[in-house]
Amino acid sequence: MIVRERPATGEPAGALVLFHGRGADEHDLFPLLDVLDPERRLDGYTPRGPLSLPPGGAHWYIVPRVGYPDTDTFNASYREASEWLDSLPHERLVLGGFSQGCVMSLALGLGAGRPQPVAIAGFSGFIPVVEGWQPDLERPMPPVALGHGTYDPVIDVSFGRAARDTLLAAGGEVLYKEYPLPHTLDQQFLVEVREWLQAKL
């Protein structure tokens, strides 16, 4: 897996891993490592999705319809990302991502049989419905921050609300924010997530 790295300053307290959205690459969310972890307490990683698909860039899975990733490509990426995450020299992981990367971070952080991260920060995504993958909503869950634009034409805000409701119904701790934006990140919410994350570490 192609990965861009940003080392911690001094002894790392863990790792922050950010997964990019559809058609982007490992450079896209790299600046976000310093936004969410300005003191560089964590080793930062931004992996590249394994698929090259039209209209270009890297992808984590094929999208037959929003909310329901293609089974084969999703499961292959999930396995590859799982193996890579498990190879990192860190016990404490924070997972995050935007769009498809949000889906991957939620899947990897909540998946049955997966090691539990310290926290998950997902933006403009959803909990996937896909054959071969199930979230484990029985065990105590990691705290999750979710943000979604109310004018998102790519992944409707209803997907963000459904993810929030699923996690809350299972007893999860959720920081949830909607903002009047399209399919993009909200700078104010990122500051909120940064402070939230500092408290979790």
MITI-967038 format. One record per residue: residue number from 1; x, y, z of N, C-alpha, C in turn; residue in one letter. Coordinates in nm, 2 decimals, padded with zeros to 4 digits. Each point is the difference from the previous one (the first is absolute). Layout:
<pts>
[pt NUM,[X,Y,Z],[X,Y,Z],[X,Y,Z],'a']
...
</pts>
This chain:
<pts>
[pt 1,[00.08,-00.12,00.00],[-00.08,00.12,00.00],[00.09,00.12,00.00],'m']
[pt 2,[-00.03,00.10,-00.09],[00.07,00.12,00.00],[-00.05,00.10,00.11],'i']
[pt 3,[00.10,00.04,00.08],[-00.04,00.08,00.12],[00.09,00.12,00.02],'v']
[pt 4,[-00.06,00.12,00.03],[00.08,00.11,00.03],[00.01,00.01,00.16],'r']
[pt 5,[00.11,00.03,00.05],[00.02,00.00,00.15],[00.04,00.14,00.05],'e']
[pt 6,[-00.04,00.03,00.12],[00.04,00.12,00.07],[00.03,-00.04,00.14],'r']
[pt 7,[00.13,00.00,00.04],[00.04,-00.05,00.13],[-00.05,00.09,00.11],'p']
[pt 8,[-00.01,-00.06,00.12],[-00.03,00.08,00.12],[00.12,00.08,00.04],'a']
[pt 9,[-00.02,00.10,00.08],[00.11,00.07,00.06],[00.03,-00.07,00.13],'t']
[pt 10,[00.11,-00.07,00.01],[00.03,-00.07,00.12],[-00.06,-00.14,00.00],'g']
[pt 11,[-00.02,-00.06,00.12],[-00.06,-00.13,00.01],[-00.15,00.00,-00.03],'e']
[pt 12,[-00.04,-00.07,-00.11],[-00.14,00.01,-00.03],[-00.10,-00.06,00.10],'p']
[pt 13,[-00.11,00.06,00.02],[-00.11,-00.05,00.09],[-00.09,-00.10,-00.08],'a']
[pt 14,[00.03,-00.03,-00.12],[-00.08,-00.08,-00.08],[00.01,00.04,-00.15],'g']
[pt 15,[-00.10,-00.03,-00.08],[00.00,00.04,-00.14],[-00.14,00.06,-00.04],'a']
[pt 16,[00.01,00.09,-00.09],[-00.12,00.06,-00.06],[00.00,-00.04,-00.15],'l']
[pt 17,[-00.10,-00.07,-00.04],[-00.01,-00.05,-00.14],[-00.12,00.06,-00.07],'v']
[pt 18,[00.02,00.07,-00.11],[-00.11,00.06,-00.07],[-00.01,-00.06,-00.14],'l']
[pt 19,[-00.12,-00.04,-00.04],[-00.03,-00.06,-00.12],[-00.07,00.10,-00.10],'f']
[pt 20,[00.05,00.01,-00.12],[-00.05,00.10,-00.09],[-00.13,-00.04,-00.06],'h']
[pt 21,[-00.07,00.10,-00.07],[-00.12,-00.03,-00.07],[00.02,-00.05,-00.14],'g']
[pt 22,[-00.11,-00.03,-00.07],[00.00,-00.06,-00.13],[00.07,00.10,-00.10],'r']
[pt 23,[00.10,-00.06,-00.08],[00.06,00.08,-00.10],[00.12,00.09,00.05],'g']
[pt 24,[00.03,-00.01,00.13],[00.11,00.08,00.05],[00.12,-00.10,00.02],'a']
[pt 25,[00.09,00.04,00.08],[00.12,-00.09,00.03],[00.06,00.03,00.14],'d']
[pt 26,[00.12,-00.05,00.02],[00.06,00.01,00.14],[00.04,00.15,00.03],'e']
[pt 27,[00.00,00.09,-00.10],[00.04,00.14,00.03],[-00.12,00.08,00.05],'h']
[pt 28,[-00.12,-00.04,-00.03],[-00.12,00.08,00.01],[-00.03,00.04,00.15],'d']
[pt 29,[00.01,-00.10,00.09],[-00.03,00.04,00.14],[00.12,00.01,00.08],'l']
[pt 30,[00.12,00.00,-00.06],[00.13,00.01,00.07],[00.00,00.13,00.09],'f']
[pt 31,[-00.04,00.12,-00.05],[00.00,00.12,00.08],[-00.09,-00.01,00.12],'p']
[pt 32,[-00.10,-00.09,-00.01],[-00.10,-00.02,00.11],[00.07,-00.06,00.13],'l']
[pt 33,[00.11,-00.07,-00.02],[00.07,-00.06,00.11],[00.04,00.11,00.10],'l']
[pt 34,[00.05,00.11,-00.05],[00.05,00.11,00.08],[-00.12,00.08,00.06],'d']
[pt 35,[-00.11,00.00,-00.08],[-00.12,00.07,00.05],[-00.06,-00.07,00.12],'v']
[pt 36,[00.00,-00.14,00.00],[-00.06,-00.07,00.10],[00.10,-00.04,00.12],'l']
[pt 37,[00.12,00.01,-00.04],[00.11,-00.03,00.10],[00.11,00.10,-00.01],'d']
[pt 38,[-00.02,00.12,00.03],[00.09,00.11,-00.02],[00.13,-00.02,00.08],'p']
[pt 39,[-00.01,-00.06,00.12],[00.12,-00.02,00.08],[00.08,-00.12,-00.05],'e']
[pt 40,[-00.05,-00.07,-00.10],[00.07,-00.12,-00.05],[00.03,-00.10,00.11],'r']
[pt 41,[-00.11,-00.03,00.08],[00.02,-00.10,00.10],[-00.01,-00.15,-00.06],'r']
[pt 42,[-00.06,00.00,-00.12],[-00.02,-00.13,-00.06],[00.08,-00.01,-00.13],'l']
[pt 43,[00.05,-00.13,-00.03],[00.05,-00.02,-00.14],[-00.12,00.01,-00.09],'d']
[pt 44,[00.02,00.07,-00.11],[-00.11,00.02,-00.10],[00.02,-00.08,-00.13],'g']
[pt 45,[-00.11,-00.06,-00.05],[00.01,-00.08,-00.12],[-00.12,00.03,-00.09],'y']
[pt 46,[00.02,00.01,-00.13],[-00.11,00.02,-00.09],[00.02,-00.10,-00.12],'t']
[pt 47,[-00.06,-00.12,00.01],[00.01,-00.10,-00.10],[-00.08,00.03,-00.13],'p']
[pt 48,[00.05,-00.06,-00.11],[-00.07,00.02,-00.13],[-00.09,-00.12,-00.03],'r']
[pt 49,[-00.12,00.02,-00.04],[-00.09,-00.11,-00.04],[00.06,-00.08,-00.11],'g']
[pt 50,[-00.03,-00.13,00.00],[00.07,-00.09,-00.09],[-00.06,-00.01,-00.14],'p']
[pt 51,[-00.11,00.07,-00.03],[-00.07,-00.01,-00.13],[00.02,00.13,-00.08],'l']
[pt 52,[00.03,-00.02,-00.13],[00.00,00.11,-00.10],[-00.12,-00.02,-00.08],'s']
[pt 53,[-00.09,00.10,00.00],[-00.13,-00.01,-00.07],[-00.03,00.13,-00.07],'l']
[pt 54,[-00.09,00.00,-00.10],[-00.04,00.12,-00.06],[-00.08,00.08,00.11],'p']
[pt 55,[00.00,00.14,00.00],[00.07,00.08,-00.10],[00.15,00.03,00.04],'p']
[pt 56,[00.06,-00.08,00.09],[00.14,00.02,00.03],[00.02,00.00,00.16],'g']
[pt 57,[00.12,00.01,00.04],[00.03,00.00,00.14],[-00.01,-00.14,00.06],'g']
[pt 58,[00.02,-00.01,00.13],[-00.01,-00.13,00.07],[-00.14,-00.02,00.06],'a']
[pt 59,[-00.04,-00.12,00.02],[-00.13,-00.04,00.06],[00.02,-00.11,00.09],'h']
[pt 60,[-00.09,-00.01,00.10],[-00.01,-00.11,00.09],[-00.09,-00.12,-00.04],'w']
[pt 61,[-00.10,00.04,-00.08],[-00.10,-00.10,-00.05],[-00.08,00.06,-00.11],'y']
[pt 62,[-00.06,-00.09,-00.08],[-00.10,00.05,-00.10],[-00.13,00.03,00.06],'i']
[pt 63,[-00.06,00.11,-00.05],[-00.13,00.04,00.05],[-00.12,-00.03,-00.09],'v']
[pt 64,[-00.07,-00.11,00.02],[-00.12,-00.03,-00.08],[-00.11,00.10,00.04],'p']
[pt 65,[-00.02,00.02,00.13],[-00.09,00.11,00.05],[00.05,00.04,00.13],'r']
[pt 66,[-00.03,00.13,00.04],[00.05,00.06,00.12],[-00.05,-00.08,00.12],'v']
[pt 67,[00.09,-00.03,00.09],[-00.04,-00.08,00.12],[00.03,-00.15,-00.01],'g']
[pt 68,[00.01,-00.04,-00.12],[00.02,-00.15,-00.02],[00.12,-00.03,-00.09],'y']
[pt 69,[00.12,00.00,00.06],[00.12,-00.03,-00.08],[-00.01,-00.13,-00.07],'p']
[pt 70,[00.07,-00.01,-00.11],[00.02,-00.12,-00.07],[00.07,-00.10,00.09],'d']
[pt 71,[-00.05,-00.12,00.01],[00.04,-00.10,00.10],[00.15,-00.04,-00.03],'t']
[pt 72,[00.04,-00.04,-00.12],[00.13,-00.05,-00.02],[00.11,00.10,00.02],'d']
[pt 73,[-00.02,00.12,-00.06],[00.10,00.11,00.02],[00.01,00.05,00.14],'t']
[pt 74,[-00.11,00.01,00.07],[00.00,00.05,00.14],[00.07,-00.10,00.09],'f']
[pt 75,[-00.04,-00.13,-00.02],[00.06,-00.10,00.09],[00.15,-00.02,-00.02],'n']
[pt 76,[00.04,00.02,-00.13],[00.15,-00.01,-00.03],[00.07,00.12,00.06],'a']
[pt 77,[-00.05,00.12,-00.01],[00.06,00.12,00.06],[00.00,-00.01,00.15],'s']
[pt 78,[-00.11,-00.05,00.06],[-00.01,-00.02,00.14],[00.10,-00.09,00.06],'y']
[pt 79,[00.03,-00.11,-00.07],[00.10,-00.10,00.04],[00.14,00.06,-00.01],'r']
[pt 80,[00.02,00.07,-00.11],[00.14,00.06,-00.02],[00.02,00.11,00.10],'e']
[pt 81,[-00.10,00.08,00.03],[00.02,00.11,00.09],[00.01,-00.06,00.15],'a']
[pt 82,[-00.07,-00.10,00.03],[00.01,-00.07,00.13],[00.14,-00.05,00.02],'s']
[pt 83,[00.05,-00.07,-00.09],[00.14,-00.06,00.01],[00.10,00.11,00.02],'e']
[pt 84,[-00.02,00.11,-00.08],[00.10,00.11,00.01],[-00.01,00.07,00.14],'w']
[pt 85,[-00.13,00.02,00.05],[-00.01,00.07,00.13],[00.06,-00.09,00.11],'l']
[pt 86,[-00.03,-00.13,-00.01],[00.05,-00.09,00.10],[00.16,-00.01,00.00],'d']
[pt 87,[00.06,00.04,-00.11],[00.15,-00.01,-00.01],[00.06,00.13,00.06],'s']
[pt 88,[-00.08,00.10,00.03],[00.06,00.13,00.05],[00.05,-00.03,00.14],'l']
[pt 89,[00.11,00.07,00.04],[00.06,-00.02,00.13],[-00.07,00.08,00.11],'p']
[pt 90,[-00.13,-00.01,00.00],[-00.08,00.08,00.10],[-00.12,-00.08,00.05],'h']
[pt 91,[-00.02,00.01,00.13],[-00.12,-00.06,00.06],[-00.12,00.09,-00.01],'e']
[pt 92,[00.03,00.13,00.01],[-00.11,00.10,00.01],[-00.01,00.07,-00.14],'r']
[pt 93,[-00.11,-00.02,-00.06],[-00.03,00.06,-00.13],[-00.12,00.09,00.00],'l']
[pt 94,[00.01,00.11,-00.07],[-00.12,00.09,-00.03],[-00.02,-00.01,-00.15],'v']
[pt 95,[-00.12,-00.04,-00.04],[-00.03,-00.02,-00.14],[-00.09,00.12,-00.04],'l']
[pt 96,[00.02,00.04,-00.12],[-00.09,00.11,-00.05],[00.00,00.00,-00.16],'g']
[pt 97,[-00.09,00.07,-00.05],[-00.01,00.01,-00.15],[-00.12,00.08,-00.05],'g']
[pt 98,[00.01,00.03,-00.13],[-00.10,00.08,-00.06],[-00.07,-00.08,-00.11],'f']
[pt 99,[-00.13,00.00,-00.01],[-00.08,-00.07,-00.11],[00.03,-00.15,00.00],'s']
[pt 100,[00.05,-00.05,-00.10],[00.04,-00.14,00.00],[00.10,-00.04,00.11],'q']
[pt 101,[00.08,00.10,00.03],[00.10,-00.02,00.11],[-00.07,00.00,00.14],'g']
[pt 102,[-00.11,00.07,00.01],[-00.09,00.00,00.12],[-00.06,-00.14,00.02],'c']
[pt 103,[-00.05,-00.06,-00.12],[-00.05,-00.13,00.00],[00.10,-00.10,00.05],'v']
[pt 104,[00.12,00.01,-00.06],[00.11,-00.10,00.04],[00.04,00.02,00.15],'m']
[pt 105,[00.01,00.12,00.05],[00.03,00.02,00.14],[-00.10,-00.06,00.09],'s']
[pt 106,[-00.13,00.02,-00.03],[-00.11,-00.06,00.08],[00.00,-00.15,-00.01],'l']
[pt 107,[00.03,-00.05,-00.12],[00.00,-00.15,-00.02],[00.11,-00.06,00.07],'a']
[pt 108,[00.12,00.06,-00.01],[00.12,-00.06,00.07],[-00.01,00.02,00.15],'l']
[pt 109,[-00.06,00.11,00.05],[-00.01,00.03,00.14],[-00.11,-00.08,00.07],'g']
[pt 110,[-00.10,-00.03,-00.07],[-00.12,-00.07,00.06],[-00.02,-00.14,-00.04],'l']
[pt 111,[00.09,-00.05,-00.10],[-00.02,-00.14,-00.05],[00.02,-00.11,00.10],'g']
[pt 112,[-00.09,-00.10,-00.01],[00.01,-00.11,00.09],[00.14,-00.07,-00.01],'a']
[pt 113,[00.06,-00.02,00.12],[00.13,-00.07,00.00],[00.12,00.10,-00.01],'g']
[pt 114,[-00.03,00.13,-00.03],[00.11,00.09,-00.01],[00.05,00.06,00.13],'r']
[pt 115,[00.13,00.03,00.01],[00.04,00.07,00.12],[-00.07,00.14,00.01],'p']
[pt 116,[-00.03,00.04,00.12],[-00.08,00.12,00.02],[00.10,00.13,00.00],'q']
[pt 117,[-00.04,00.10,-00.08],[00.08,00.12,00.00],[-00.03,00.08,00.12],'p']
[pt 118,[00.08,00.10,00.03],[-00.02,00.10,00.11],[-00.12,00.08,-00.04],'v']
[pt 119,[-00.02,00.04,-00.12],[-00.11,00.09,-00.05],[00.00,-00.01,-00.15],'a']
[pt 120,[-00.12,00.04,-00.06],[-00.02,00.00,-00.14],[-00.06,00.14,-00.03],'i']
[pt 121,[00.06,00.07,-00.11],[-00.05,00.13,-00.04],[-00.04,-00.02,-00.15],'a']
[pt 122,[-00.13,00.00,-00.03],[-00.05,-00.02,-00.14],[-00.07,00.12,-00.05],'g']
[pt 123,[00.02,00.04,-00.12],[-00.06,00.12,-00.06],[-00.07,-00.04,-00.13],'f']
[pt 124,[-00.13,00.03,-00.02],[-00.07,-00.02,-00.12],[00.00,-00.14,-00.05],'s']
[pt 125,[-00.04,-00.09,00.09],[00.00,-00.15,-00.04],[-00.12,-00.07,00.07],'g']
[pt 126,[00.02,-00.13,00.02],[-00.11,-00.08,00.05],[00.06,-00.14,00.05],'f']
[pt 127,[-00.08,-00.07,00.07],[00.04,-00.14,00.04],[-00.05,-00.08,-00.11],'i']
[pt 128,[00.09,-00.08,-00.07],[-00.04,-00.07,-00.12],[-00.09,-00.12,00.02],'p']
[pt 129,[-00.08,-00.03,-00.10],[-00.08,-00.12,00.00],[00.06,-00.08,-00.11],'v']
[pt 130,[00.07,-00.11,00.04],[00.07,-00.08,-00.11],[00.02,-00.14,00.05],'v']
[pt 131,[-00.02,-00.09,-00.09],[00.01,-00.14,00.03],[00.14,-00.04,00.05],'e']
[pt 132,[00.01,-00.07,00.11],[00.13,-00.05,00.04],[00.06,00.09,00.11],'g']
[pt 133,[-00.07,00.11,00.03],[00.05,00.09,00.11],[-00.11,00.04,00.09],'w']
[pt 134,[00.02,-00.01,00.13],[-00.09,00.04,00.10],[00.06,00.09,00.11],'q']
[pt 135,[-00.07,00.10,00.04],[00.06,00.08,00.12],[-00.03,-00.08,00.12],'p']
[pt 136,[00.09,00.01,00.10],[-00.02,-00.06,00.13],[-00.06,00.11,00.09],'d']
[pt 137,[-00.13,00.00,00.02],[-00.06,00.10,00.08],[-00.04,-00.05,00.14],'l']
[pt 138,[00.06,-00.12,00.03],[-00.03,-00.06,00.14],[00.10,00.05,00.10],'e']
[pt 139,[00.13,00.00,-00.04],[00.11,00.03,00.09],[00.00,00.15,00.02],'r']
[pt 140,[00.06,00.05,00.11],[00.01,00.15,00.01],[00.07,00.06,-00.12],'p']
[pt 141,[-00.05,00.10,-00.06],[00.05,00.06,-00.12],[00.10,00.11,00.03],'m']
[pt 142,[00.09,00.03,-00.10],[00.08,00.12,00.01],[-00.08,00.12,-00.01],'p']
[pt 143,[00.04,00.11,00.06],[-00.07,00.13,-00.03],[00.01,00.04,-00.15],'p']
[pt 144,[-00.11,00.05,-00.06],[00.00,00.03,-00.14],[-00.04,00.15,-00.02],'v']
[pt 145,[00.07,00.07,-00.08],[-00.04,00.14,-00.04],[-00.04,-00.01,-00.15],'a']
[pt 146,[-00.12,00.05,-00.03],[-00.06,00.00,-00.13],[-00.04,00.14,-00.04],'l']
[pt 147,[00.04,00.04,-00.12],[-00.04,00.13,-00.06],[-00.06,-00.02,-00.14],'g']
[pt 148,[-00.10,00.08,-00.03],[-00.06,-00.02,-00.13],[-00.06,00.13,-00.05],'h']
[pt 149,[00.02,00.03,-00.13],[-00.07,00.12,-00.05],[-00.14,-00.02,-00.04],'g']
[pt 150,[-00.09,00.10,00.04],[-00.14,-00.02,-00.03],[-00.03,00.02,-00.15],'t']
[pt 151,[00.09,00.06,-00.07],[-00.02,00.01,-00.15],[00.08,-00.09,-00.08],'y']
[pt 152,[00.04,-00.11,00.06],[00.09,-00.10,-00.07],[-00.08,-00.07,-00.11],'d']
[pt 153,[00.04,00.02,-00.13],[-00.07,-00.06,-00.11],[00.06,-00.14,-00.03],'p']
[pt 154,[00.11,-00.04,00.06],[00.07,-00.12,-00.03],[-00.05,-00.12,00.09],'v']
[pt 155,[00.01,00.03,00.13],[-00.05,-00.09,00.11],[-00.09,00.08,00.08],'i']
[pt 156,[-00.13,-00.03,-00.01],[-00.10,00.08,00.07],[00.02,00.00,00.15],'d']
[pt 157,[-00.04,00.11,00.06],[00.02,00.02,00.15],[-00.08,-00.11,00.07],'v']
[pt 158,[-00.10,-00.06,-00.06],[-00.08,-00.10,00.07],[00.09,-00.12,00.03],'s']
[pt 159,[00.11,-00.03,-00.07],[00.09,-00.10,00.03],[00.08,00.03,00.13],'f']
[pt 160,[00.04,00.12,00.01],[00.07,00.04,00.13],[-00.09,-00.01,00.12],'g']
[pt 161,[-00.13,00.04,-00.02],[-00.09,-00.02,00.11],[-00.03,-00.14,00.04],'r']
[pt 162,[00.00,-00.09,-00.11],[-00.03,-00.14,00.03],[00.12,-00.06,00.07],'a']
[pt 163,[00.12,00.04,-00.03],[00.12,-00.05,00.07],[00.00,00.04,00.14],'a']
[pt 164,[-00.03,00.13,00.03],[-00.01,00.06,00.13],[-00.11,-00.08,00.08],'r']
[pt 165,[-00.11,-00.02,-00.05],[-00.11,-00.07,00.07],[00.03,-00.15,00.03],'d']
[pt 166,[00.07,-00.06,-00.10],[00.04,-00.14,00.03],[00.10,-00.01,00.11],'t']
[pt 167,[00.09,00.09,00.01],[00.10,00.00,00.11],[-00.06,00.03,00.13],'l']
[pt 168,[-00.08,00.10,00.00],[-00.07,00.04,00.13],[-00.09,-00.11,00.05],'l']
[pt 169,[-00.07,-00.06,-00.09],[-00.09,-00.11,00.04],[00.07,-00.12,00.06],'a']
[pt 170,[00.13,-00.01,-00.04],[00.08,-00.11,00.06],[00.08,00.05,00.12],'a']
[pt 171,[-00.03,00.12,00.05],[00.07,00.05,00.12],[00.13,00.06,-00.03],'g']
[pt 172,[00.03,00.04,-00.12],[00.12,00.06,-00.03],[00.01,00.15,00.04],'g']
[pt 173,[00.12,00.05,00.01],[00.02,00.14,00.02],[00.03,00.07,-00.13],'e']
[pt 174,[-00.09,00.10,-00.04],[00.01,00.06,-00.13],[00.01,00.15,00.01],'v']
[pt 175,[00.10,00.06,-00.06],[00.00,00.15,-00.02],[-00.05,00.02,-00.15],'l']
[pt 176,[-00.12,00.06,-00.01],[-00.06,00.01,-00.14],[-00.03,00.14,-00.03],'y']
[pt 177,[00.04,00.04,-00.12],[-00.02,00.14,-00.05],[-00.04,00.00,-00.14],'k']
[pt 178,[-00.11,00.08,-00.03],[-00.03,00.03,-00.14],[00.03,00.15,-00.03],'e']
[pt 179,[00.03,00.03,-00.12],[00.04,00.13,-00.04],[-00.06,00.03,-00.14],'y']
[pt 180,[-00.03,00.13,-00.03],[-00.06,00.03,-00.13],[00.10,00.01,-00.11],'p']
[pt 181,[00.05,-00.12,-00.03],[00.11,-00.01,-00.11],[-00.03,-00.12,-00.09],'l']
[pt 182,[00.06,00.00,-00.12],[-00.01,-00.12,-00.08],[00.09,-00.11,00.04],'p']
[pt 183,[00.06,-00.08,-00.09],[00.08,-00.12,00.03],[00.14,00.05,00.03],'h']
[pt 184,[00.02,00.05,00.12],[00.13,00.06,00.04],[00.02,00.00,00.15],'t']
[pt 185,[00.12,00.04,00.04],[00.03,00.01,00.14],[-00.04,00.14,00.06],'l']
[pt 186,[-00.04,00.00,00.12],[-00.04,00.13,00.07],[00.12,00.03,00.10],'d']
[pt 187,[00.06,00.12,-00.03],[00.12,00.03,00.08],[-00.03,00.02,00.15],'q']
[pt 188,[-00.12,00.06,00.03],[-00.03,00.01,00.14],[-00.02,-00.13,00.07],'q']
[pt 189,[-00.06,-00.10,-00.07],[-00.02,-00.13,00.06],[00.13,-00.07,00.02],'f']
[pt 190,[00.10,00.03,-00.09],[00.13,-00.07,00.01],[00.07,00.05,00.13],'l']
[pt 191,[-00.02,00.13,00.04],[00.05,00.05,00.12],[-00.06,-00.07,00.12],'v']
[pt 192,[-00.13,-00.02,-00.01],[-00.08,-00.07,00.11],[00.05,-00.15,00.01],'e']
[pt 193,[00.02,-00.06,-00.11],[00.05,-00.14,00.00],[00.14,00.00,00.06],'v']
[pt 194,[00.09,00.09,-00.04],[00.13,00.01,00.06],[00.00,00.00,00.15],'r']
[pt 195,[-00.08,00.09,00.06],[-00.01,00.01,00.14],[-00.06,-00.13,00.06],'e']
[pt 196,[-00.10,-00.05,-00.06],[-00.06,-00.13,00.04],[00.10,-00.11,00.00],'w']
[pt 197,[00.09,00.00,-00.10],[00.10,-00.11,-00.02],[00.11,00.02,00.11],'l']
[pt 198,[00.04,00.12,00.03],[00.10,00.02,00.10],[-00.05,-00.06,00.14],'q']
[pt 199,[-00.13,00.02,00.03],[-00.06,-00.05,00.12],[00.01,-00.16,00.00],'a']
[pt 200,[-00.02,-00.06,-00.12],[00.00,-00.14,00.00],[00.14,-00.06,00.01],'k']
[pt 201,[00.10,00.08,-00.03],[00.13,-00.05,00.01],[00.06,00.02,00.14],'l']
</pts>
